[in-house]
Amino acid sequence: MAGDDATEGLVAAEKILNALIFIPVGIVAFASFFSWWARLCIGPALSVLIEFGQWCMGAGRVSETADVIVNTAGHVLGVGIAAAATLLVGRRTAQARHRIRP
């Protein structure tokens, strides 16, 4: 049925957007905390807090475990992007220092 396909498409788009929204949260968490524990836990904690708020308000929003999982995946991806960028910049800086030495 066409209606079911449209609904599935909207659900998939919502999940993708949820993950994309949490990528910057992971990047900021990486920059804000030195502890890997804090870097990795702040996103899931924020997601659970949001879902709990939706559950408490009950204002037409549904609290879903799948949202927490997708948000966490986006957050972890953001932390990974920030970590990779930091490693890459660190290597480039080290290479530049090596070339500058007399």
N, CA and C of each residue as an Amber inpcrd file, in Angstrom:
protein
   306
   0.8260000  -1.1780000   0.0000000   0.0000000   0.0000000   0.0000000
   0.8760000   1.2490000   0.0000000   0.4180000   2.2760000  -0.6760000
   1.1740000   3.5140000  -0.7970000   1.2430000   4.2520000   0.5320000
   0.2020000   4.2090000   1.3240000   0.1850000   4.8980000   2.6140000
   1.2140000   4.3370000   3.5730000   1.3620000   3.0050000   3.5720000
   2.3400000   2.3740000   4.4500000   3.7580000   2.7460000   4.0400000
   4.0230000   2.8030000   2.7410000   5.3440000   3.1930000   2.2630000
   5.6720000   4.6240000   2.6660000   4.6860000   5.5050000   2.5780000
   4.8930000   6.9000000   2.9530000   5.1760000   7.0140000   4.4500000
   4.4400000   6.2560000   5.2550000   4.6520000   6.2760000   6.6980000
   6.0270000   5.7310000   7.0520000   6.4240000   4.6430000   6.4190000
   7.7470000   4.0720000   6.6620000   8.8380000   5.0450000   6.2600000
   8.6250000   5.7520000   5.1640000   9.5990000   6.7480000   4.7210000
   9.7340000   7.8850000   5.7120000   8.6230000   8.3170000   6.2880000
   8.6670000   9.3880000   7.2840000   9.3590000   8.9310000   8.5650000
   9.0930000   7.7040000   8.9590000   9.7470000   7.1600000  10.1570000
  11.2500000   7.0620000   9.9320000  11.6570000   6.5780000   8.7680000
  13.0860000   6.4740000   8.4560000  13.7340000   7.8600000   8.4240000
  13.0460000   8.8220000   7.8310000  13.5830000  10.1860000   7.7750000
  13.7140000  10.7700000   9.1850000  12.7450000  10.4910000  10.0390000
  12.8100000  10.9890000  11.4170000  14.0070000  10.3960000  12.1580000
  14.2400000   9.1060000  11.9620000  15.3720000   8.4510000  12.6340000
  16.6970000   9.0290000  12.1480000  16.8060000   9.2540000  10.8350000
  18.0340000   9.8270000  10.2820000  18.2660000  11.2280000  10.8390000
  17.2000000  12.0230000  10.8940000  17.3280000  13.3740000  11.4400000
  17.6960000  13.3490000  12.9210000  17.1340000  12.4180000  13.6730000
  17.5060000  12.2810000  15.0820000  19.0040000  12.0080000  15.2160000
  19.5180000  11.1110000  14.4040000  20.9500000  10.8070000  14.4570000
  21.7720000  12.0280000  14.0630000  21.3620000  12.7250000  13.0250000
  22.1090000  13.9120000  12.5690000  22.1100000  15.0200000  13.6180000
  21.0080000  15.1580000  14.3420000  20.9320000  16.1880000  15.3830000
  21.9310000  15.9080000  16.5030000  22.1940000  14.6360000  16.7820000
  23.0760000  14.2980000  17.8950000  24.5520000  14.2350000  17.5090000
  24.8910000  14.3400000  16.2360000  26.3090000  14.3790000  15.8460000
  27.0090000  15.5960000  16.4530000  26.4420000  16.8130000  16.3490000
  27.1030000  17.9590000  16.9960000  27.2030000  17.8260000  18.5080000
  26.2460000  17.1400000  19.1210000  26.3170000  16.9030000  20.5670000
  27.5690000  16.0890000  20.8860000  27.8590000  15.0880000  20.0660000
  29.0700000  14.2800000  20.2650000  30.3370000  15.0840000  20.0510000
  30.3370000  15.9620000  19.0620000  31.5120000  16.8060000  18.7990000
  31.7580000  17.7540000  19.9760000  30.6900000  18.3710000  20.4640000
  30.8210000  19.2830000  21.6080000  31.2440000  18.5130000  22.8620000
  30.7010000  17.3270000  23.0470000  31.0770000  16.5100000  24.2100000
  32.5580000  16.1550000  24.1520000  33.0540000  15.8320000  22.9690000
  34.4720000  15.4950000  22.8300000  35.3440000  16.6940000  23.1990000
  34.9280000  17.8830000  22.7580000  35.7100000  19.0860000  23.0310000
  35.5720000  19.5540000  24.4830000  34.4780000  19.2080000  25.1300000
  34.1880000  19.7230000  26.4690000  34.7490000  18.8760000  27.6000000
  34.9240000  17.5970000  27.3800000  35.3390000  16.6920000  28.4460000
  36.6480000  16.0080000  28.0910000  37.4650000  15.7490000  29.1180000
  38.7130000  15.0200000  28.9050000  38.5330000  13.5250000  29.1270000
  37.5320000  13.1680000  29.9210000  37.2730000  11.7660000  30.2260000
  36.4730000  11.1260000  29.0960000  36.9570000   9.9820000  28.6200000
  36.2090000   9.2630000  27.5820000  34.8640000   8.8170000  28.1020000
  34.8000000   8.4910000  29.3800000  33.5380000   8.0890000  29.9940000
  32.5130000   9.2100000  29.8390000  32.8930000  10.4340000  30.1690000
  31.9810000  11.5800000  30.0510000  31.6500000  11.8600000  28.5890000
  32.6470000  11.7870000  27.7270000  32.4300000  12.0390000  26.3020000
  31.3790000  11.0990000  25.7160000  31.4240000   9.8490000  26.1310000
  30.5180000   8.8500000  25.5580000  29.1660000   8.7690000  26.2640000
  29.0800000   9.2340000  27.4960000  27.8290000   9.0760000  28.2510000
  26.9090000  10.2910000  28.2000000  27.4270000  11.4610000  27.8660000
  26.5860000  12.6540000  27.9070000  25.4720000  12.6000000  26.8630000
  25.7520000  12.0920000  25.6860000  24.7340000  12.0080000  24.6280000
  23.5890000  11.0700000  24.9790000  23.8880000   9.8340000  25.3670000
  22.8010000   8.9370000  25.7760000  22.0140000   9.4790000  26.9710000
  22.7060000  10.1110000  27.9210000  21.9990000  10.6810000  29.0740000
  21.0580000  11.8000000  28.6280000  21.5120000  12.6430000  27.7210000
  20.6600000  13.7070000  27.1920000  19.4640000  13.1250000  26.4420000
  19.6910000  12.0910000  25.6750000  18.6210000  11.4530000  24.9270000
  17.5750000  10.8480000  25.8560000  18.0250000  10.1680000  26.8990000
  17.0950000   9.5820000  27.8770000  16.3070000  10.6950000  28.5680000
  16.9740000  11.7950000  28.8840000  16.2950000  12.9210000  29.5180000
  15.2100000  13.4940000  28.6040000  15.5080000  13.6360000  27.3250000
  14.5190000  14.1310000  26.3590000  13.3300000  13.1740000  26.2580000
  13.6180000  11.8880000  26.1260000  12.5370000  10.9010000  26.0120000
  11.7070000  10.8420000  27.2940000  12.3590000  10.9750000  28.4280000
  11.6260000  10.9880000  29.7000000  10.7110000  12.2070000  29.7630000
  11.2120000  13.3520000  29.3020000  10.3850000  14.5570000  29.2550000
   9.1800000  14.3790000  28.3500000   9.3730000  13.7390000  27.2190000
   8.2550000  13.4740000  26.3160000   7.2400000  12.5380000  26.9690000
   7.7260000  11.5500000  27.6800000   6.8410000  10.6040000  28.3580000
   6.0350000  11.3080000  29.4510000   6.6940000  12.1950000  30.2110000
   6.0130000  12.9190000  31.2900000   4.9750000  13.8870000  30.7580000
   5.2880000  14.5680000  29.6680000   4.3620000  15.5560000  29.1140000
   3.2000000  14.8840000  28.4090000   3.4700000  13.8120000  27.7210000
   2.4260000  13.0940000  27.0170000   1.6440000  13.9670000  26.0450000
   2.2800000  14.9480000  25.4770000   1.6040000  15.9180000  24.6040000
   1.6700000  15.4740000  23.1410000   1.1320000  14.3160000  22.8470000
   1.1130000  13.8480000  21.4620000   2.4290000  13.2600000  20.9920000
   3.4470000  13.2770000  21.8180000   4.7350000  12.6970000  21.4620000
   4.8570000  11.3340000  22.1280000   5.4980000  10.4320000  21.4390000
   5.6800000   9.0850000  21.9670000   7.1400000   8.9220000  22.3560000
   7.3550000   8.4190000  23.5310000   8.7040000   8.1380000  23.9970000
   9.1000000   6.7450000  23.5110000  10.2060000   6.6570000  22.7760000
  10.6140000   5.3760000  22.1910000  12.0500000   5.0330000  22.5380000
  12.2740000   3.7740000  22.8390000  13.6220000   3.2810000  23.0710000
  14.4510000   3.3880000  21.8000000  13.8240000   3.1860000  20.6530000
  14.5350000   3.2760000  19.3700000  15.1290000   4.6670000  19.1700000
  14.4300000   5.7050000  19.6410000  14.9670000   7.0670000  19.5350000
  16.2440000   7.2120000  20.3520000  16.2630000   6.6260000  21.5460000
  17.4630000   6.6850000  22.3790000  18.6280000   5.9860000  21.6690000
  18.3550000   4.8550000  21.0590000  19.3990000   4.1050000  20.3510000
  19.9260000   4.9010000  19.1610000  19.0220000   5.4810000  18.3810000
  19.4310000   6.2510000  17.2030000  20.1750000   7.5160000  17.6260000
  19.6830000   8.2030000  18.6500000  20.3610000   9.3950000  19.1470000
  21.7560000   9.0610000  19.6530000  21.8690000   7.9450000  20.3560000
  23.1650000   7.5060000  20.8640000  24.1250000   7.1950000  19.7180000
  23.6200000   6.5690000  18.6740000  24.4640000   6.2780000  17.5050000
  24.9710000   7.5730000  16.8740000  24.0980000   8.5680000  16.7490000
  24.5190000   9.8590000  16.2170000  25.5620000  10.5120000  17.1050000
  25.3600000  10.4400000  18.4010000  26.3140000  11.0080000  19.3600000
  27.6820000  10.3240000  19.2550000  27.6740000   9.0090000  19.2290000
  28.9350000   8.2580000  19.1240000  29.6390000   8.5780000  17.8080000
  28.8750000   8.7270000  16.7400000  29.4520000   9.1210000  15.4580000
  30.1030000  10.4980000  15.5720000  29.4470000  11.4290000  16.2590000
  30.0260000  12.7590000  16.4700000  31.3110000  12.7140000  17.2710000
  31.3340000  11.9040000  18.3290000  32.5590000  11.7420000  19.1250000
  33.6590000  11.1450000  18.2530000  33.3050000  10.1610000  17.4240000
  34.2870000   9.5500000  16.5250000  34.8370000  10.5350000  15.5050000
  33.9710000  11.3720000  14.9530000  34.4140000  12.3890000  13.9940000
  35.3900000  13.3540000  14.6650000  35.0440000  13.7990000  15.8710000
  35.9160000  14.7280000  16.5910000  37.2470000  14.0780000  16.9450000
  37.2110000  12.8160000  17.3660000  38.4520000  12.1110000  17.7010000
  39.3330000  11.9420000  16.4640000  38.7270000  11.5640000  15.3520000
  39.4930000  11.3980000  14.1120000  40.0830000  12.7230000  13.6560000
  39.3120000  13.7960000  13.7560000  39.8130000  15.1120000  13.3630000
  40.9730000  15.5370000  14.2540000  40.8630000  15.2530000  15.5500000
  41.9330000  15.5930000  16.4800000  43.2060000  14.8200000  16.1570000
  43.0630000  13.5330000  15.8720000  44.2340000  12.7310000  15.4930000
  44.8580000  13.2370000  14.1980000  44.0270000  13.5510000  13.2390000
  44.5220000  14.0210000  11.9550000  45.2560000  15.3520000  12.1030000
  44.6930000  16.2710000  12.8590000  45.3420000  17.5690000  13.0790000
  46.6360000  17.3800000  13.8580000  46.6160000  16.4910000  14.8350000
  47.8360000  16.2220000  15.6060000  48.9450000  15.6680000  14.7380000
  48.6270000  14.7790000  13.8280000  49.6440000  14.2140000  12.9260000
  50.1780000  15.2760000  11.9730000  49.2740000  16.0830000  11.4380000
  49.6990000  17.1400000  10.5170000  50.5890000  18.1500000  11.2340000
  50.2390000  18.4830000  12.4780000  51.0450000  19.4250000  13.2520000
  52.4180000  18.8320000  13.5220000  52.4740000  17.5600000  13.8650000
  53.7570000  16.8980000  14.1130000  54.5940000  16.8500000  12.8420000
  53.9690000  16.5840000  11.7110000  54.6970000  16.5710000  10.4390000
  55.2140000  17.9560000  10.0910000  54.4220000  18.9740000  10.3620000
  54.8600000  20.3440000  10.0710000  56.0310000  20.7290000  10.9610000
  56.0020000  20.3410000  12.2160000  57.1170000  20.6320000  13.1210000
  58.3820000  19.9300000  12.6480000  58.2210000  18.7010000  12.1730000
  59.3780000  17.9310000  11.7150000  60.0120000  18.5940000  10.4910000
  59.2260000  19.1470000   9.6020000  59.7410000  19.7910000   8.4040000
  60.3840000  21.1380000   8.6950000  59.9410000  21.8130000   9.7420000
  60.4530000  23.1450000  10.0450000  61.8210000  23.0850000  10.7170000
  62.1070000  22.0260000  11.4140000  63.3800000  21.9150000  12.1300000
  64.5530000  22.0570000  11.1720000  65.5740000  22.7950000  11.6210000
  66.7660000  22.9810000  10.7600000  67.6270000  21.7530000  10.6670000
